[in-house]
Every structure is written in structure tokens, then in C-alpha cells.
Amino acid sequence: MELCLGTVQFGMDYGIKGQKQPSVEQAVDMLDYATQNGINTIDTDKLFIVSKFRPNLLDDVGQDKYYEIMRNNLENTLSRLHTDYLDSYLLHSARYIFDDEIIDTLNRLKADGLAKRVGVSVYEPEEAKKCIERPNVDFMQLPYSIFDQRMEKAGVFENAKKDSIQIHSRSAFIQGLILMEEDEVPPFLAKAKPIVKKISLLCERHGLSKISLAMNYVKQQSRISHLVFGVDNLEQLKEDIEIFSEDISTDIIDDIAKEFTDIEADIVMPSLWKK
């Protein structure tokens, strides 16, 4: 498994604490450090380029407009990135995976040479399973963390073993929730406090950092090729790269993970948070 640097923080305030986006100079420094230290996959940047089709753009248009809208969106992305093609182009509205015409249009862009792989950024196990079922979807990004074990429990990774689909995981830290102390959890996530307290106690008991535990939990899933992560500053990036190279006993990871097998979706899915 390799790291993939997510860049959503570079373009907006992001995270459970609303961390401020870095300056252009800071973002360039982080990108430079990442590429010089073994990270060659960037989610919406250069090198191995992964980008997404803007969400909901096809909701109120006819099928005859799909190609025009999707191609224009992709060409705008290529223009901003100063490149001729993307390595992977994903649908950001996961429900589109159930629309044959949209998936066919996505593959038409691939046939045009504008993307090497096409796929979907999913949220629910049912969406992930549909990606695996489709022979013309070859890339998928999904949420997976020690707090969010839904994909594994639903058999997504097991079903994907014999398939050529490439899988990237995101939300290893759930926008920083996993890394918080109990008193840092915001009021709108008050019911997450006992869970946050438990992981703090377990990490302390085993002498682990939360970052190491979160990353190593994802690392043990062999069907995932890249762990997508975001950072706010260069020091955080350096720390994450160093910690990712460390290994934790799988027995310890499994024992801790058993404590978090049934966390409610409105805790592990930021899209459901009611701020």
C-alpha cells in the first residue's frame, strides 16, 4: 500500500475543526516534500492525477446532454492542471453508479483518451458493490477507518479480490475525529465522545499513537492500493509519512478494532453531521 496526498485542504477550510487552508507557498512546499519522499499519487494535482466530476451536475438534464457536460467539466479540469489526460477520473455523486447511461458516458471519455481509468467515489457498501459488479468501472475511492468498518463487514473487499478494480481509501482519520481528545469533540458530535475516549484509552494502554493506529488499520487491508490522506502543514506531512512506514502487530490492531465494529453511520460519515 502507498500513500496518496489529498489536496482538498489546499483549496478550502476543511476538517472537523475547520482548519484554515494553507497559503500557495505552503501548499507548494508540501507538494514538493511529498514528491521527494515517495508519494507519487496526488488526489487532484500532478504526477498520478486523480480528479472528480463535480457533484450533482447531471441531476436536471437529459441524457442527450450528459456527454457535453461531462466532457466540458473534464476539459476544464485538464486545463487547470495543464495536462492532456487524467490517470483516474471519478464521479463524485455516488448514486450515479446505478445509472447505465452515465457510466457509459464516463467510459466514452476514457475512450477519447482523456482518462486512463474511470470510476466512482462511493460512500455506502451498496455503491461499492455496484462498482465491482460493473465491468466498465476500474477505479473506486471509498471511506474506510477503524471507526468505519462498513465496507469490510459488507464483504466489499472480499468481493473485489478477483477483480481488477483499483481501490483507494479515504477518511482514515474522519476529518480528525479519531485524533481528538474527548473534550475537543464539538457539541454536534457529542455522542461520539465515549468512542473517542475509548480509543484514547486503548492507545495509551498499548503505547500507540492514534495516527499510527489509524494508518496501520487501513494498511492491513491488502485490497486497498492507496491511503488518501490530507494535511494542514508541512510538519504534519512529515509526521504522517514517517508514521506510515511503521508497523504495528496485527493482533493488537484486530483487538482494538473489535471495540469499534458497530459505530453509527451519522458519526463516521461527515456528510451526515448536523453542525
C-alpha positions as CSV (number, residue, x, y, z in Angstrom):
1,M,0.0,0.0,0.0
2,E,1.1,3.5,-0.8
3,L,0.1,7.0,0.4
4,C,-1.9,9.4,-1.8
5,L,-1.9,13.0,-0.8
6,G,-5.4,14.5,-0.8
7,T,-5.5,18.2,-1.6
8,V,-9.0,19.3,-0.5
9,Q,-7.3,21.3,2.3
10,F,-5.3,23.3,-0.3
11,G,-8.5,24.8,-1.7
12,M,-10.8,25.4,1.3
13,D,-11.1,25.4,5.0
14,Y,-11.6,21.7,5.9
15,G,-11.9,19.3,8.7
16,I,-13.9,18.9,11.9
17,K,-12.2,21.9,13.4
18,G,-12.4,24.0,10.2
19,Q,-8.7,24.2,9.7
20,K,-7.6,27.1,7.6
21,Q,-6.3,26.4,4.1
22,P,-2.6,26.9,3.6
23,S,-1.1,29.6,1.5
24,V,0.0,28.8,-2.0
25,E,3.7,28.8,-0.8
26,Q,2.8,26.4,2.0
27,A,0.9,24.1,-0.4
28,V,3.8,24.1,-2.9
29,D,6.3,23.2,-0.1
30,M,4.0,20.3,1.0
31,L,3.7,19.0,-2.6
32,D,7.4,19.3,-3.1
33,Y,8.2,17.4,0.1
34,A,5.6,14.7,-0.7
35,T,7.0,14.0,-4.1
36,Q,10.6,14.0,-2.8
37,N,9.6,11.4,-0.1
38,G,8.0,8.7,-2.0
39,I,4.4,10.0,-2.6
40,N,3.7,9.9,-6.3
41,T,-0.1,9.9,-6.3
42,I,-1.9,13.2,-5.7
43,D,-5.7,13.5,-5.5
44,T,-6.2,16.4,-7.9
45,D,-2.7,17.6,-8.7
46,K,0.1,16.3,-10.9
47,L,2.0,13.1,-11.2
48,F,-0.6,10.2,-10.9
49,I,-3.6,12.5,-11.2
50,V,-6.9,11.7,-9.7
51,S,-9.8,14.1,-10.1
52,K,-13.6,14.1,-9.8
53,F,-16.6,15.2,-11.8
54,R,-18.4,18.0,-9.9
55,P,-21.4,16.5,-7.9
56,N,-25.0,16.8,-9.0
57,L,-24.3,18.3,-12.4
58,L,-26.4,15.7,-14.2
59,D,-29.4,15.8,-11.9
60,D,-31.7,18.0,-14.0
61,V,-30.5,17.5,-17.6
62,G,-31.5,15.0,-20.3
63,Q,-29.3,12.0,-21.3
64,D,-28.5,13.8,-24.6
65,K,-26.6,16.4,-22.6
66,Y,-24.5,14.0,-20.5
67,Y,-21.5,13.8,-22.8
68,E,-21.3,17.5,-23.4
69,I,-21.5,18.4,-19.7
70,M,-19.1,15.7,-18.6
71,R,-16.6,16.5,-21.3
72,N,-16.7,20.2,-20.6
73,N,-16.1,19.5,-16.9
74,L,-13.2,17.2,-17.5
75,E,-11.6,19.6,-20.1
76,N,-11.8,22.4,-17.6
77,T,-10.0,20.2,-15.0
78,L,-7.3,19.3,-17.6
79,S,-6.8,23.0,-18.4
80,R,-6.4,24.0,-14.8
81,L,-3.9,21.2,-14.3
82,H,-2.0,21.8,-17.5
83,T,-2.2,18.2,-18.7
84,D,-3.8,16.3,-21.6
85,Y,-5.3,13.5,-19.5
86,L,-6.1,12.2,-16.0
87,D,-4.9,8.9,-14.6
88,S,-8.2,8.5,-13.0
89,Y,-11.5,10.4,-13.3
90,L,-14.2,9.7,-10.7
91,L,-17.9,10.6,-10.3
92,H,-18.4,12.5,-7.1
93,S,-22.1,11.7,-6.9
94,A,-22.0,8.1,-5.9
95,R,-25.7,7.4,-6.8
96,Y,-24.7,7.8,-10.5
97,I,-23.1,4.4,-10.3
98,F,-26.6,3.0,-10.7
99,D,-27.2,4.9,-14.0
100,D,-26.1,2.9,-17.0
101,E,-26.1,5.9,-19.3
102,I,-23.9,8.0,-17.1
103,I,-21.4,5.1,-16.7
104,D,-21.4,4.6,-20.5
105,T,-20.7,8.3,-21.0
106,L,-17.9,8.2,-18.5
107,N,-16.3,5.4,-20.5
108,R,-16.7,7.3,-23.7
109,L,-14.4,10.0,-22.1
110,K,-12.0,7.2,-21.4
111,A,-12.2,6.0,-25.0
112,D,-11.5,9.6,-26.0
113,G,-8.1,9.3,-24.3
114,L,-9.0,11.9,-21.6
115,A,-8.6,9.5,-18.7
116,K,-6.8,6.2,-18.2
117,R,-9.2,4.9,-15.6
118,V,-12.8,5.9,-14.7
119,G,-14.8,5.2,-11.6
120,V,-16.7,6.5,-8.6
121,S,-16.1,8.0,-5.2
122,V,-18.6,6.0,-3.0
123,Y,-20.0,6.3,0.5
124,E,-22.1,3.2,1.0
125,P,-21.4,-0.5,0.7
126,E,-24.2,-0.9,-1.9
127,E,-22.5,1.7,-4.1
128,A,-19.1,-0.1,-3.8
129,K,-20.6,-3.4,-4.7
130,K,-22.2,-1.9,-7.8
131,C,-18.8,-0.6,-8.8
132,I,-17.4,-4.1,-8.5
133,E,-20.2,-5.6,-10.5
134,R,-19.8,-3.3,-13.4
135,P,-17.1,-4.5,-15.9
136,N,-16.5,-0.9,-17.2
137,V,-15.6,0.6,-13.8
138,D,-11.9,0.2,-13.0
139,F,-11.4,2.7,-10.1
140,M,-13.1,3.3,-6.8
141,Q,-12.5,5.5,-3.8
142,L,-14.2,4.6,-0.5
143,P,-14.3,5.5,3.2
144,Y,-12.5,3.1,5.5
145,S,-11.2,3.5,9.0
146,I,-11.0,1.8,12.4
147,F,-14.2,3.7,13.2
148,D,-15.9,3.0,9.8
149,Q,-15.7,-0.7,9.1
150,R,-18.9,-0.9,7.0
151,M,-17.1,-1.8,3.7
152,E,-15.3,-4.8,5.3
153,K,-18.4,-6.0,7.1
154,A,-20.4,-5.9,3.9
155,G,-17.8,-8.0,2.1
156,V,-16.7,-5.3,-0.3
157,F,-13.0,-6.2,-0.2
158,E,-13.7,-9.9,-0.4
159,N,-15.9,-9.4,-3.5
160,A,-13.2,-7.2,-5.1
161,K,-10.4,-9.8,-4.7
162,K,-10.8,-11.3,-8.1
163,D,-11.5,-8.1,-9.8
164,S,-9.1,-5.7,-11.5
165,I,-10.7,-2.6,-9.9
166,Q,-8.2,-0.3,-8.2
167,I,-9.3,0.8,-4.7
168,H,-8.2,4.0,-2.8
169,S,-9.4,4.5,0.7
170,R,-10.1,7.9,2.3
171,S,-11.2,9.2,5.7
172,A,-8.7,7.2,7.8
173,F,-9.0,10.0,10.4
174,I,-12.6,11.0,9.7
175,Q,-11.7,14.7,9.3
176,G,-9.7,14.5,12.5
177,L,-12.3,12.9,14.8
178,I,-10.2,9.9,15.5
179,L,-7.3,12.1,16.6
180,M,-9.3,14.2,19.1
181,E,-9.5,14.0,22.8
182,E,-12.9,13.7,24.4
183,D,-13.1,17.4,25.4
184,E,-12.2,18.5,21.9
185,V,-15.3,16.8,20.3
186,P,-17.7,19.5,19.1
187,P,-21.3,19.6,20.5
188,F,-22.9,18.4,17.3
189,L,-20.9,15.1,17.7
190,A,-21.5,14.8,21.4
191,K,-22.5,11.1,21.1
192,A,-19.0,10.4,19.6
193,K,-17.4,11.3,22.9
194,P,-17.5,7.9,24.5
195,I,-15.9,6.4,21.3
196,V,-13.2,9.0,21.2
197,K,-12.5,8.4,24.9
198,K,-12.3,4.7,24.4
199,I,-9.7,4.9,21.5
200,S,-7.6,7.3,23.6
201,L,-7.6,4.8,26.5
202,L,-6.7,1.9,24.2
203,C,-3.9,3.7,22.5
204,E,-2.5,4.7,25.9
205,R,-2.7,1.2,27.1
206,H,-0.8,-0.2,24.1
207,G,1.6,2.7,23.8
208,L,0.4,3.7,20.4
209,S,-0.3,7.0,18.7
210,K,-3.7,7.4,17.2
211,I,-2.2,8.3,13.9
212,S,-0.2,5.1,13.8
213,L,-3.2,3.0,14.8
214,A,-5.5,4.7,12.2
215,M,-3.0,4.3,9.4
216,N,-2.0,0.7,10.3
217,Y,-5.6,-0.3,10.4
218,V,-6.0,0.7,6.8
219,K,-2.6,-0.7,5.8
220,Q,-3.6,-4.2,6.8
221,Q,-6.3,-4.3,4.1
222,S,-4.4,-5.7,1.1
223,R,-7.1,-4.9,-1.4
224,I,-6.5,-1.2,-1.0
225,S,-3.7,0.2,-3.1
226,H,-3.5,3.8,-1.7
227,L,-4.5,5.5,1.5
228,V,-5.7,9.0,0.7
229,F,-4.8,11.5,3.5
230,G,-4.8,15.2,3.9
231,V,-2.6,17.6,5.8
232,D,-2.7,21.2,7.0
233,N,1.0,21.9,7.2
234,L,4.5,20.6,6.3
235,E,5.3,19.3,9.8
236,Q,2.1,17.2,9.8
237,L,3.0,15.8,6.4
238,K,6.5,14.8,7.6
239,E,5.0,13.1,10.6
240,D,2.4,11.2,8.6
241,I,5.0,9.9,6.1
242,E,7.3,8.8,8.9
243,I,4.5,7.1,10.9
244,F,3.1,5.3,7.8
245,S,6.4,3.4,7.5
246,E,6.0,2.0,11.0
247,D,4.2,-1.3,11.5
248,I,2.0,-2.4,14.4
249,S,1.2,-6.0,15.3
250,T,-1.9,-7.1,13.5
251,D,-3.1,-8.8,16.7
252,I,-3.1,-5.5,18.5
253,I,-4.9,-3.8,15.7
254,D,-7.5,-6.5,15.5
255,D,-8.1,-6.5,19.2
256,I,-8.6,-2.7,19.2
257,A,-10.7,-2.7,16.1
258,K,-13.2,-5.1,17.7
259,E,-14.2,-2.3,20.0
260,F,-15.5,-0.2,17.1
261,T,-17.4,-2.6,14.8
262,D,-20.8,-1.0,15.2
263,I,-20.4,2.7,15.2
264,E,-23.5,4.5,13.8
265,A,-23.3,6.0,10.3
266,D,-24.0,9.5,11.4
267,I,-20.8,9.5,13.4
268,V,-18.5,8.0,10.8
269,M,-19.9,9.8,7.7
270,P,-19.2,13.6,7.8
271,S,-21.9,14.1,5.1
272,L,-24.4,13.2,7.8
273,W,-23.1,15.5,10.5
274,K,-25.6,18.1,11.6
275,K,-23.5,21.1,12.5
